[in-house]
């Protein structure tokens, strides 16, 4: 039974090893986006396709970056490229793997079809200013 005594310590170790997520992640819907804009909350719209390797790379960079405390208010809204065509078209997006940063009701910048970690981090940093 010594294993049972160590179980709480193992749970703490696993929790500490997991990456922290300061930002909030949600599937895109217009009402959530509009409410965040009205509140002046920073938002990243991520146009993503499950089959897209560039999208997967971008998502990894986003998750690795937004665990920092300065992203505590950031809302990441993911648009499903295959199922939400009217939504991504409303943002004048031409293809999947497009990231758009917003704050205070205005677009701050966007990148499309890039995996450069520095450019993605620079876009995310715009939301913290």
N, CA, C and O atoms as CSV, one atom per row, in Angstrom:
chain,resi,resn,atom,element,x,y,z
A,1,UNK,N,N,0.784,-1.218,0.000
A,1,UNK,CA,C,0.000,0.000,0.000
A,1,UNK,C,C,0.826,1.285,0.000
A,1,UNK,O,O,0.245,2.369,0.023
A,2,UNK,N,N,2.160,1.207,-0.025
A,2,UNK,CA,C,2.923,2.452,-0.089
A,2,UNK,C,C,2.597,3.278,-1.336
A,2,UNK,O,O,2.722,4.503,-1.323
A,3,UNK,N,N,2.183,2.610,-2.405
A,3,UNK,CA,C,1.828,3.310,-3.636
A,3,UNK,C,C,0.702,4.307,-3.391
A,3,UNK,O,O,0.736,5.426,-3.903
A,4,UNK,N,N,-0.295,3.902,-2.609
A,4,UNK,CA,C,-1.436,4.781,-2.339
A,4,UNK,C,C,-1.010,6.046,-1.603
A,4,UNK,O,O,-1.613,7.103,-1.788
A,5,UNK,N,N,0.013,5.949,-0.778
A,5,UNK,CA,C,0.488,7.125,-0.054
A,5,UNK,C,C,1.180,8.111,-1.000
A,5,UNK,O,O,1.185,9.316,-0.750
A,6,UNK,N,N,1.758,7.599,-2.078
A,6,UNK,CA,C,2.460,8.451,-3.031
A,6,UNK,C,C,1.533,9.038,-4.101
A,6,UNK,O,O,1.924,9.958,-4.820
A,7,UNK,N,N,0.336,8.522,-4.207
A,7,UNK,CA,C,-0.586,8.947,-5.253
A,7,UNK,C,C,-0.834,10.458,-5.271
A,7,UNK,O,O,-0.801,11.047,-6.352
A,8,UNK,N,N,-1.080,11.119,-4.130
A,8,UNK,CA,C,-1.290,12.575,-4.176
A,8,UNK,C,C,-0.075,13.326,-4.720
A,8,UNK,O,O,-0.227,14.319,-5.431
A,9,UNK,N,N,1.133,12.854,-4.391
A,9,UNK,CA,C,2.342,13.509,-4.888
A,9,UNK,C,C,2.482,13.335,-6.393
A,9,UNK,O,O,2.937,14.245,-7.087
A,10,UNK,N,N,2.099,12.185,-6.894
A,10,UNK,CA,C,2.154,11.940,-8.335
A,10,UNK,C,C,1.188,12.865,-9.074
A,10,UNK,O,O,1.515,13.380,-10.143
A,11,UNK,N,N,0.017,13.071,-8.516
A,11,UNK,CA,C,-0.969,13.958,-9.142
A,11,UNK,C,C,-0.452,15.389,-9.208
A,11,UNK,O,O,-0.653,16.074,-10.211
A,12,UNK,N,N,0.208,15.844,-8.158
A,12,UNK,CA,C,0.781,17.188,-8.146
A,12,UNK,C,C,1.882,17.303,-9.194
A,12,UNK,O,O,1.967,18.310,-9.897
A,13,UNK,N,N,2.720,16.286,-9.304
A,13,UNK,CA,C,3.807,16.309,-10.294
A,13,UNK,C,C,3.260,16.381,-11.710
A,13,UNK,O,O,3.801,17.108,-12.543
A,14,UNK,N,N,2.205,15.645,-11.994
A,14,UNK,CA,C,1.598,15.678,-13.332
A,14,UNK,C,C,1.001,17.054,-13.592
A,14,UNK,O,O,1.150,17.590,-14.691
A,15,UNK,N,N,0.335,17.631,-12.614
A,15,UNK,CA,C,-0.269,18.952,-12.783
A,15,UNK,C,C,0.796,20.018,-13.041
A,15,UNK,O,O,0.587,20.925,-13.847
A,16,UNK,N,N,1.926,19.912,-12.364
A,16,UNK,CA,C,2.992,20.885,-12.557
A,16,UNK,C,C,3.675,20.727,-13.905
A,16,UNK,O,O,4.182,21.704,-14.458
A,17,UNK,N,N,3.697,19.517,-14.441
A,17,UNK,CA,C,4.351,19.271,-15.715
A,17,UNK,C,C,3.492,19.713,-16.905
A,17,UNK,O,O,4.021,19.966,-17.987
A,18,UNK,N,N,2.183,19.805,-16.714
A,18,UNK,CA,C,1.286,20.201,-17.801
A,18,UNK,C,C,1.472,21.679,-18.118
A,18,UNK,O,O,1.639,22.487,-17.204
A,19,UNK,N,N,1.446,22.048,-19.399
A,19,UNK,CA,C,1.614,23.459,-19.749
A,19,UNK,C,C,0.419,24.277,-19.282
A,19,UNK,O,O,-0.728,23.837,-19.370
A,20,UNK,N,N,0.708,25.469,-18.787
A,20,UNK,CA,C,-0.357,26.365,-18.337
A,20,UNK,C,C,-0.941,27.084,-19.544
A,20,UNK,O,O,-0.220,27.431,-20.480
A,21,UNK,N,N,-2.222,27.302,-19.519
A,21,UNK,CA,C,-2.877,28.042,-20.579
A,21,UNK,C,C,-3.503,29.290,-19.965
A,21,UNK,O,O,-4.523,29.218,-19.280
A,22,UNK,N,N,-2.889,30.410,-20.218
A,22,UNK,CA,C,-3.445,31.654,-19.711
A,22,UNK,C,C,-4.631,32.092,-20.561
A,22,UNK,O,O,-5.627,32.591,-20.036
A,23,UNK,N,N,-4.524,31.905,-21.872
A,23,UNK,CA,C,-5.594,32.313,-22.777
A,23,UNK,C,C,-6.755,31.334,-22.709
A,23,UNK,O,O,-6.607,30.194,-22.268
A,24,UNK,N,N,-7.903,31.803,-23.152
A,24,UNK,CA,C,-9.107,30.962,-23.229
A,24,UNK,C,C,-9.316,30.553,-24.685
A,24,UNK,O,O,-9.210,31.385,-25.587
A,25,UNK,N,N,-9.613,29.276,-24.914
A,25,UNK,CA,C,-9.834,28.741,-26.257
A,25,UNK,C,C,-11.291,28.322,-26.412
A,25,UNK,O,O,-11.844,27.645,-25.545
A,26,UNK,N,N,-11.913,28.729,-27.526
A,26,UNK,CA,C,-13.301,28.351,-27.803
A,26,UNK,C,C,-13.493,28.198,-29.310
A,26,UNK,O,O,-12.769,28.808,-30.098
A,27,UNK,N,N,-14.469,27.384,-29.706
A,27,UNK,CA,C,-14.845,27.379,-31.121
A,27,UNK,C,C,-15.476,28.732,-31.456
A,27,UNK,O,O,-16.109,29.353,-30.603
A,28,UNK,N,N,-15.301,29.181,-32.692
A,28,UNK,CA,C,-15.832,30.481,-33.091
A,28,UNK,C,C,-17.341,30.464,-33.180
A,28,UNK,O,O,-17.937,29.541,-33.735
A,29,UNK,N,N,-17.948,31.497,-32.628
A,29,UNK,CA,C,-19.336,31.829,-32.936
A,29,UNK,C,C,-19.434,33.350,-32.879
A,29,UNK,O,O,-18.752,33.998,-32.085
A,30,UNK,N,N,-20.272,33.898,-33.712
A,30,UNK,CA,C,-20.363,35.351,-33.887
A,30,UNK,C,C,-20.731,36.070,-32.596
A,30,UNK,O,O,-20.191,37.140,-32.314
A,31,UNK,N,N,-21.641,35.501,-31.806
A,31,UNK,CA,C,-22.064,36.163,-30.568
A,31,UNK,C,C,-20.896,36.302,-29.585
A,31,UNK,O,O,-20.738,37.344,-28.949
A,32,UNK,N,N,-20.092,35.268,-29.465
A,32,UNK,CA,C,-18.933,35.317,-28.569
A,32,UNK,C,C,-17.924,36.346,-29.062
A,32,UNK,O,O,-17.388,37.129,-28.277
A,33,UNK,N,N,-17.671,36.337,-30.365
A,33,UNK,CA,C,-16.746,37.312,-30.948
A,33,UNK,C,C,-17.241,38.733,-30.719
A,33,UNK,O,O,-16.476,39.592,-30.280
A,34,UNK,N,N,-18.508,38.987,-31.010
A,34,UNK,CA,C,-19.070,40.334,-30.848
A,34,UNK,C,C,-19.020,40.795,-29.397
A,34,UNK,O,O,-18.714,41.957,-29.130
A,35,UNK,N,N,-19.318,39.899,-28.455
A,35,UNK,CA,C,-19.280,40.253,-27.033
A,35,UNK,C,C,-17.858,40.591,-26.599
A,35,UNK,O,O,-17.646,41.538,-25.841
A,36,UNK,N,N,-16.890,39.825,-27.075
A,36,UNK,CA,C,-15.496,40.099,-26.734
A,36,UNK,C,C,-15.054,41.435,-27.311
A,36,UNK,O,O,-14.346,42.195,-26.650
A,37,UNK,N,N,-15.469,41.726,-28.544
A,37,UNK,CA,C,-15.140,43.000,-29.176
A,37,UNK,C,C,-15.749,44.162,-28.397
A,37,UNK,O,O,-15.092,45.176,-28.160
A,38,UNK,N,N,-16.994,44.005,-28.008
A,38,UNK,CA,C,-17.690,45.060,-27.265
A,38,UNK,C,C,-17.010,45.332,-25.920
A,38,UNK,O,O,-16.951,46.472,-25.459
A,39,UNK,N,N,-16.494,44.255,-25.298
A,39,UNK,CA,C,-15.822,44.376,-24.008
A,39,UNK,C,C,-14.375,44.853,-24.144
A,39,UNK,O,O,-13.714,45.116,-23.139
A,40,UNK,N,N,-13.879,44.967,-25.380
A,40,UNK,CA,C,-12.500,45.390,-25.591
A,40,UNK,C,C,-11.486,44.296,-25.318
A,40,UNK,O,O,-10.299,44.566,-25.136
A,41,UNK,N,N,-11.960,43.069,-25.291
A,41,UNK,CA,C,-11.079,41.929,-24.998
A,41,UNK,C,C,-10.213,41.592,-26.209
A,41,UNK,O,O,-10.693,41.644,-27.341
A,42,UNK,N,N,-8.948,41.248,-25.986
A,42,UNK,CA,C,-8.112,40.807,-27.103
A,42,UNK,C,C,-8.576,39.452,-27.619
A,42,UNK,O,O,-8.905,38.558,-26.840
A,43,UNK,N,N,-8.598,39.312,-28.946
A,43,UNK,CA,C,-9.097,38.094,-29.580
A,43,UNK,C,C,-8.138,37.690,-30.694
A,43,UNK,O,O,-7.638,38.530,-31.441
A,44,UNK,N,N,-7.896,36.398,-30.787
A,44,UNK,CA,C,-7.206,35.842,-31.940
A,44,UNK,C,C,-8.186,34.921,-32.640
A,44,UNK,O,O,-8.673,33.959,-32.047
A,45,UNK,N,N,-8.478,35.215,-33.908
A,45,UNK,CA,C,-9.306,34.331,-34.724
A,45,UNK,C,C,-8.348,33.429,-35.486
A,45,UNK,O,O,-7.467,33.896,-36.207
A,46,UNK,N,N,-8.540,32.125,-35.311
A,46,UNK,CA,C,-7.679,31.115,-35.936
A,46,UNK,C,C,-8.516,30.316,-36.928
A,46,UNK,O,O,-9.383,29.542,-36.521
A,47,UNK,N,N,-8.268,30.493,-38.213
A,47,UNK,CA,C,-8.984,29.747,-39.245
A,47,UNK,C,C,-8.194,28.455,-39.472
A,47,UNK,O,O,-7.082,28.476,-40.000
A,48,UNK,N,N,-8.788,27.337,-39.063
A,48,UNK,CA,C,-8.054,26.079,-38.949
A,48,UNK,C,C,-8.764,24.943,-39.663
A,48,UNK,O,O,-9.991,24.848,-39.645
A,49,UNK,N,N,-7.973,24.084,-40.293
A,49,UNK,CA,C,-8.486,22.848,-40.885
A,49,UNK,C,C,-7.717,21.683,-40.255
A,49,UNK,O,O,-6.493,21.739,-40.134
A,50,UNK,N,N,-8.414,20.655,-39.863
A,50,UNK,CA,C,-7.782,19.521,-39.158
A,50,UNK,C,C,-6.720,18.847,-40.016
A,50,UNK,O,O,-5.780,18.266,-39.474
A,51,UNK,N,N,-6.842,18.907,-41.316
A,51,UNK,CA,C,-5.959,18.215,-42.245
A,51,UNK,C,C,-4.765,19.061,-42.686
A,51,UNK,O,O,-3.923,18.581,-43.445
A,52,UNK,N,N,-4.678,20.283,-42.234
A,52,UNK,CA,C,-3.675,21.243,-42.689
A,52,UNK,C,C,-2.427,21.223,-41.800
A,52,UNK,O,O,-2.519,21.556,-40.619
A,53,UNK,N,N,-1.261,20.839,-42.340
A,53,UNK,CA,C,-0.046,20.809,-41.520
A,53,UNK,C,C,0.412,22.204,-41.083
A,53,UNK,O,O,1.006,22.346,-40.014
A,54,UNK,N,N,0.149,23.222,-41.884
A,54,UNK,CA,C,0.502,24.586,-41.487
A,54,UNK,C,C,-0.351,25.005,-40.289
A,54,UNK,O,O,0.151,25.630,-39.355
A,55,UNK,N,N,-1.637,24.661,-40.320
A,55,UNK,CA,C,-2.534,24.962,-39.196
A,55,UNK,C,C,-2.048,24.286,-37.914
A,55,UNK,O,O,-2.064,24.893,-36.843
A,56,UNK,N,N,-1.619,23.038,-38.025
A,56,UNK,CA,C,-1.127,22.301,-36.858
A,56,UNK,C,C,0.111,22.975,-36.273
A,56,UNK,O,O,0.250,23.090,-35.056
A,57,UNK,N,N,1.000,23.417,-37.148
A,57,UNK,CA,C,2.196,24.113,-36.687
A,57,UNK,C,C,1.831,25.431,-36.005
A,57,UNK,O,O,2.371,25.760,-34.949
A,58,UNK,N,N,0.921,26.175,-36.609
A,58,UNK,CA,C,0.489,27.442,-36.015
A,58,UNK,C,C,-0.134,27.211,-34.640
A,58,UNK,O,O,0.151,27.941,-33.690
A,59,UNK,N,N,-0.984,26.196,-34.541
A,59,UNK,CA,C,-1.636,25.899,-33.259
A,59,UNK,C,C,-0.615,25.586,-32.179
A,59,UNK,O,O,-0.761,26.013,-31.034
A,60,UNK,N,N,0.414,24.841,-32.545
A,60,UNK,CA,C,1.468,24.532,-31.578
A,60,UNK,C,C,2.172,25.776,-31.079
A,60,UNK,O,O,2.453,25.896,-29.886
A,61,UNK,N,N,2.460,26.701,-31.977
A,61,UNK,CA,C,3.114,27.958,-31.596
A,61,UNK,C,C,2.189,28.790,-30.718
A,61,UNK,O,O,2.626,29.381,-29.730
A,62,UNK,N,N,0.922,28.834,-31.076
A,62,UNK,CA,C,-0.046,29.596,-30.277
A,62,UNK,C,C,-0.109,29.036,-28.859
A,62,UNK,O,O,0.008,29.784,-27.888
A,63,UNK,N,N,-0.293,27.731,-28.741
A,63,UNK,CA,C,-0.398,27.115,-27.407
A,63,UNK,C,C,0.866,27.296,-26.589
A,63,UNK,O,O,0.794,27.504,-25.378
A,64,UNK,N,N,2.021,27.222,-27.229
A,64,UNK,CA,C,3.280,27.400,-26.510
A,64,UNK,C,C,3.482,28.848,-26.059
A,64,UNK,O,O,4.198,29.099,-25.090
A,65,UNK,N,N,2.867,29.784,-26.744
A,65,UNK,CA,C,3.062,31.205,-26.453
A,65,UNK,C,C,2.069,31.738,-25.426
A,65,UNK,O,O,2.454,32.494,-24.534
A,66,UNK,N,N,0.809,31.359,-25.537
A,66,UNK,CA,C,-0.237,32.007,-24.736
A,66,UNK,C,C,-0.368,31.463,-23.312
A,66,UNK,O,O,-1.316,31.805,-22.605
A,67,UNK,N,N,0.557,30.636,-22.893
A,67,UNK,CA,C,0.587,30.199,-21.505
A,67,UNK,C,C,1.151,31.270,-20.587
A,67,UNK,O,O,1.017,31.177,-19.366
A,68,UNK,N,N,1.779,32.283,-21.163
A,68,UNK,CA,C,2.375,33.365,-20.379
A,68,UNK,C,C,1.280,34.239,-19.762
A,68,UNK,O,O,0.209,34.405,-20.347
A,69,UNK,N,N,1.553,34.792,-18.588
A,69,UNK,CA,C,0.540,35.591,-17.875
A,69,UNK,C,C,-0.008,36.775,-18.667
A,69,UNK,O,O,-1.159,37.162,-18.466
A,70,UNK,N,N,0.786,37.355,-19.559
A,70,UNK,CA,C,0.298,38.524,-20.311
A,70,UNK,C,C,-0.838,38.185,-21.274
A,70,UNK,O,O,-1.472,39.081,-21.831
A,71,UNK,N,N,-1.091,36.897,-21.467
A,71,UNK,CA,C,-2.182,36.472,-22.355
A,71,UNK,C,C,-3.423,36.025,-21.578
A,71,UNK,O,O,-4.298,35.363,-22.138
A,72,UNK,N,N,-3.504,36.374,-20.320
A,72,UNK,CA,C,-4.612,35.931,-19.474
A,72,UNK,C,C,-5.976,36.381,-19.996
A,72,UNK,O,O,-6.973,35.693,-19.775
A,73,UNK,N,N,-6.037,37.509,-20.675
A,73,UNK,CA,C,-7.319,38.020,-21.177
A,73,UNK,C,C,-7.596,37.620,-22.625
A,73,UNK,O,O,-8.688,37.868,-23.136
A,74,UNK,N,N,-6.624,37.008,-23.287
A,74,UNK,CA,C,-6.770,36.662,-24.699
A,74,UNK,C,C,-7.801,35.551,-24.889
A,74,UNK,O,O,-7.812,34.556,-24.165
A,75,UNK,N,N,-8.650,35.745,-25.867
A,75,UNK,CA,C,-9.632,34.742,-26.271
A,75,UNK,C,C,-9.241,34.262,-27.663
A,75,UNK,O,O,-9.170,35.061,-28.597
A,76,UNK,N,N,-8.986,32.967,-27.808
A,76,UNK,CA,C,-8.651,32.372,-29.098
A,76,UNK,C,C,-9.902,31.673,-29.617
A,76,UNK,O,O,-10.389,30.715,-29.017
A,77,UNK,N,N,-10.411,32.167,-30.740
A,77,UNK,CA,C,-11.613,31.600,-31.346
A,77,UNK,C,C,-11.222,30.891,-32.634
A,77,UNK,O,O,-10.692,31.509,-33.557
A,78,UNK,N,N,-11.486,29.596,-32.687
A,78,UNK,CA,C,-11.102,28.792,-33.847
A,78,UNK,C,C,-12.284,28.616,-34.791
A,78,UNK,O,O,-13.339,28.112,-34.407
A,79,UNK,N,N,-12.085,29.043,-36.033
A,79,UNK,CA,C,-13.070,28.822,-37.093
A,79,UNK,C,C,-12.698,27.534,-37.813
A,79,UNK,O,O,-11.558,27.363,-38.244
A,80,UNK,N,N,-13.660,26.632,-37.940
A,80,UNK,CA,C,-13.462,25.384,-38.661
A,80,UNK,C,C,-13.574,25.686,-40.157
A,80,UNK,O,O,-14.656,25.995,-40.656
A,81,UNK,N,N,-12.462,25.595,-40.854
A,81,UNK,CA,C,-12.408,25.951,-42.269
A,81,UNK,C,C,-13.382,25.142,-43.125
A,81,UNK,O,O,-13.959,25.662,-44.080
A,82,UNK,N,N,-13.560,23.878,-42.781
A,82,UNK,CA,C,-14.418,23.002,-43.572
A,82,UNK,C,C,-15.905,23.182,-43.284
A,82,UNK,O,O,-16.737,22.922,-44.153
A,83,UNK,N,N,-16.243,23.620,-42.089
A,83,UNK,CA,C,-17.649,23.672,-41.690
A,83,UNK,C,C,-18.199,25.083,-41.485
A,83,UNK,O,O,-19.411,25.247,-41.341
A,84,UNK,N,N,-17.349,26.094,-41.469
A,84,UNK,CA,C,-17.810,27.448,-41.170
A,84,UNK,C,C,-17.396,28.445,-42.264
A,84,UNK,O,O,-16.841,29.505,-41.976
A,85,UNK,N,N,-17.672,28.091,-43.499
A,85,UNK,CA,C,-17.266,28.926,-44.634
A,85,UNK,C,C,-17.807,30.360,-44.545
A,85,UNK,O,O,-17.040,31.298,-44.766
A,86,UNK,N,N,-19.092,30.571,-44.232
A,86,UNK,CA,C,-19.573,31.963,-44.152
A,86,UNK,C,C,-18.819,32.775,-43.090
A,86,UNK,O,O,-18.603,33.976,-43.258
A,87,UNK,N,N,-18.424,32.116,-42.005
A,87,UNK,CA,C,-17.723,32.825,-40.937
A,87,UNK,C,C,-16.350,33.298,-41.389
A,87,UNK,O,O,-15.996,34.456,-41.168
A,88,UNK,N,N,-15.560,32.415,-42.026
A,88,UNK,CA,C,-14.232,32.865,-42.448
A,88,UNK,C,C,-14.307,33.818,-43.638
A,88,UNK,O,O,-13.448,34.687,-43.792
A,89,UNK,N,N,-15.323,33.662,-44.474
A,89,UNK,CA,C,-15.484,34.603,-45.578
A,89,UNK,C,C,-15.826,36.006,-45.070
A,89,UNK,O,O,-15.431,37.002,-45.677
A,90,UNK,N,N,-16.558,36.080,-43.959
A,90,UNK,CA,C,-16.916,37.378,-43.383
A,90,UNK,C,C,-15.678,38.166,-42.943
A,90,UNK,O,O,-15.724,39.393,-42.854
A,91,UNK,N,N,-14.573,37.466,-42.668
A,91,UNK,CA,C,-13.310,38.117,-42.297
A,91,UNK,C,C,-12.404,38.339,-43.514
A,91,UNK,O,O,-11.237,38.702,-43.359
A,92,UNK,N,N,-12.934,38.122,-44.714
A,92,UNK,CA,C,-12.172,38.274,-45.952
A,92,UNK,C,C,-10.943,37.358,-45.972
A,92,UNK,O,O,-9.866,37.749,-46.422
A,93,UNK,N,N,-11.129,36.150,-45.481
A,93,UNK,CA,C,-10.070,35.143,-45.464
A,93,UNK,C,C,-10.131,34.366,-46.769
A,93,UNK,O,O,-11.214,34.039,-47.256
A,94,UNK,N,N,-8.974,34.074,-47.329
A,94,UNK,CA,C,-8.902,33.364,-48.600
A,94,UNK,C,C,-8.586,31.877,-48.446
A,94,UNK,O,O,-8.934,31.074,-49.311
A,95,UNK,N,N,-7.920,31.506,-47.336
A,95,UNK,CA,C,-7.528,30.111,-47.147
A,95,UNK,C,C,-7.364,29.804,-45.664
A,95,UNK,O,O,-7.281,30.699,-44.823
A,96,UNK,N,N,-7.319,28.507,-45.374
A,96,UNK,CA,C,-7.082,28.078,-44.000
A,96,UNK,C,C,-5.707,28.570,-43.544
A,96,UNK,O,O,-4.938,29.114,-44.336
A,97,UNK,N,N,-5.418,28.379,-42.298
A,97,UNK,CA,C,-4.155,28.794,-41.671
A,97,UNK,C,C,-3.985,30.310,-41.678
A,97,UNK,O,O,-2.882,30.828,-41.854
A,98,UNK,N,N,-5.097,31.006,-41.483
A,98,UNK,CA,C,-5.068,32.461,-41.332
A,98,UNK,C,C,-5.318,32.799,-39.872
A,98,UNK,O,O,-6.249,32.280,-39.257
A,99,UNK,N,N,-4.487,33.667,-39.325
A,99,UNK,CA,C,-4.617,34.129,-37.940
A,99,UNK,C,C,-4.863,35.633,-37.973
A,99,UNK,O,O,-4.158,36.369,-38.664
A,100,UNK,N,N,-5.873,36.088,-37.217
A,100,UNK,CA,C,-6.225,37.509,-37.197
A,100,UNK,C,C,-6.301,37.968,-35.748
A,100,UNK,O,O,-7.038,37.390,-34.950
A,101,UNK,N,N,-5.544,38.999,-35.407
A,101,UNK,CA,C,-5.527,39.551,-34.050
A,101,UNK,C,C,-6.432,40.776,-33.975
A,101,UNK,O,O,-6.416,41.635,-34.857
A,102,UNK,N,N,-7.223,40.838,-32.902
A,102,UNK,CA,C,-8.130,41.958,-32.655
A,102,UNK,C,C,-7.968,42.447,-31.225
A,102,UNK,O,O,-7.613,41.683,-30.328
A,103,UNK,N,N,-8.234,43.726,-31.030
A,103,UNK,CA,C,-8.324,44.282,-29.682
A,103,UNK,C,C,-9.089,45.594,-29.769
A,103,UNK,O,O,-8.893,46.393,-30.685
A,104,UNK,N,N,-9.959,45.791,-28.795
A,104,UNK,CA,C,-10.712,47.045,-28.761
A,104,UNK,C,C,-11.583,47.266,-29.979
A,104,UNK,O,O,-11.814,48.408,-30.376
A,105,UNK,N,N,-12.069,46.189,-30.577
A,105,UNK,CA,C,-12.970,46.314,-31.703
A,105,UNK,C,C,-12.305,46.542,-33.048
A,105,UNK,O,O,-12.987,46.779,-34.045
A,106,UNK,N,N,-10.968,46.474,-33.089
A,106,UNK,CA,C,-10.315,46.677,-34.386
A,106,UNK,C,C,-9.294,45.582,-34.665
A,106,UNK,O,O,-8.713,44.994,-33.753
A,107,UNK,N,N,-9.097,45.330,-35.943
A,107,UNK,CA,C,-8.097,44.352,-36.359
A,107,UNK,C,C,-6.704,44.968,-36.224
A,107,UNK,O,O,-6.452,46.085,-36.677
A,108,UNK,N,N,-5.804,44.205,-35.587
A,108,UNK,CA,C,-4.440,44.669,-35.368
A,108,UNK,C,C,-3.464,44.136,-36.416
A,108,UNK,O,O,-2.444,44.762,-36.704
A,109,UNK,N,N,-3.787,42.983,-36.976
A,109,UNK,CA,C,-2.905,42.378,-37.955
A,109,UNK,C,C,-3.348,40.962,-38.261
A,109,UNK,O,O,-4.200,40.397,-37.575
A,110,UNK,N,N,-2.749,40.393,-39.313
A,110,UNK,CA,C,-3.073,39.022,-39.687
A,110,UNK,C,C,-1.884,38.407,-40.402
A,110,UNK,O,O,-1.053,39.099,-40.990
A,111,UNK,N,N,-1.832,37.092,-40.334
A,111,UNK,CA,C,-0.849,36.319,-41.089
A,111,UNK,C,C,-1.588,35.147,-41.715
A,111,UNK,O,O,-2.559,34.636,-41.158
A,112,UNK,N,N,-1.114,34.732,-42.878
A,112,UNK,CA,C,-1.735,33.612,-43.576
A,112,UNK,C,C,-0.677,32.646,-44.072
A,112,UNK,O,O,0.325,33.043,-44.668
A,113,UNK,N,N,-0.914,31.394,-43.818
A,113,UNK,CA,C,-0.114,30.296,-44.343
A,113,UNK,C,C,1.373,30.425,-44.042
A,113,UNK,O,O,2.220,30.193,-44.904
A,114,UNK,N,N,1.673,30.802,-42.796
A,114,UNK,CA,C,3.069,30.869,-42.376
A,114,UNK,C,C,3.252,30.037,-41.115
A,114,UNK,O,O,2.323,29.867,-40.326
A,115,UNK,N,N,4.454,29.525,-40.940
A,115,UNK,CA,C,4.779,28.768,-39.731
A,115,UNK,C,C,5.918,29.418,-38.959
A,115,UNK,O,O,6.397,28.847,-37.979
A,116,UNK,N,N,6.357,30.581,-39.371
A,116,UNK,CA,C,7.447,31.280,-38.701
A,116,UNK,C,C,7.016,31.646,-37.275
A,116,UNK,O,O,6.134,32.482,-37.077
A,117,UNK,N,N,7.651,31.009,-36.292
A,117,UNK,CA,C,7.272,31.218,-34.888
A,117,UNK,C,C,7.358,32.685,-34.485
A,117,UNK,O,O,6.494,33.180,-33.760
A,118,UNK,N,N,8.380,33.376,-34.943
A,118,UNK,CA,C,8.559,34.776,-34.566
A,118,UNK,C,C,7.420,35.639,-35.097
A,118,UNK,O,O,6.915,36.499,-34.375
A,119,UNK,N,N,7.008,35.428,-36.335
A,119,UNK,CA,C,5.908,36.215,-36.898
A,119,UNK,C,C,4.595,35.938,-36.177
A,119,UNK,O,O,3.800,36.854,-35.962
A,120,UNK,N,N,4.362,34.690,-35.804
A,120,UNK,CA,C,3.140,34.346,-35.069
A,120,UNK,C,C,3.183,34.956,-33.672
A,120,UNK,O,O,2.188,35.514,-33.209
A,121,UNK,N,N,4.315,34.856,-33.005
A,121,UNK,CA,C,4.452,35.459,-31.663
A,121,UNK,C,C,4.316,36.981,-31.729
A,121,UNK,O,O,3.714,37.586,-30.842
A,122,UNK,N,N,4.871,37.601,-32.772
A,122,UNK,CA,C,4.723,39.050,-32.928
A,122,UNK,C,C,3.254,39.441,-33.096
A,122,UNK,O,O,2.808,40.447,-32.545
A,123,UNK,N,N,2.508,38.645,-33.856
A,123,UNK,CA,C,1.079,38.907,-34.023
A,123,UNK,C,C,0.362,38.784,-32.685
A,123,UNK,O,O,-0.451,39.640,-32.334
A,124,UNK,N,N,0.654,37.735,-31.946
A,124,UNK,CA,C,0.033,37.551,-30.633
A,124,UNK,C,C,0.384,38.690,-29.678
A,124,UNK,O,O,-0.460,39.136,-28.902
A,125,UNK,N,N,1.614,39.150,-29.736
A,125,UNK,CA,C,2.054,40.237,-28.842
A,125,UNK,C,C,1.265,41.518,-29.071
A,125,UNK,O,O,1.105,42.314,-28.146
A,126,UNK,N,N,0.771,41.731,-30.282
A,126,UNK,CA,C,-0.040,42.924,-30.551
A,126,UNK,C,C,-1.261,42.979,-29.640
A,126,UNK,O,O,-1.738,44.066,-29.315
A,127,UNK,N,N,-1.769,41.830,-29.227
A,127,UNK,CA,C,-2.983,41.793,-28.409
A,127,UNK,C,C,-2.726,42.178,-26.959
A,127,UNK,O,O,-3.673,42.424,-26.212
A,128,UNK,N,N,-1.456,42.236,-26.545
A,128,UNK,CA,C,-1.140,42.531,-25.145
A,128,UNK,C,C,-0.816,43.996,-24.914
A,128,UNK,O,O,-0.616,44.412,-23.773
A,129,UNK,N,N,-0.761,44.778,-25.972
A,129,UNK,CA,C,-0.367,46.206,-25.832
A,129,UNK,C,C,-1.543,47.069,-25.486
A,129,UNK,O,O,-1.394,48.281,-25.332
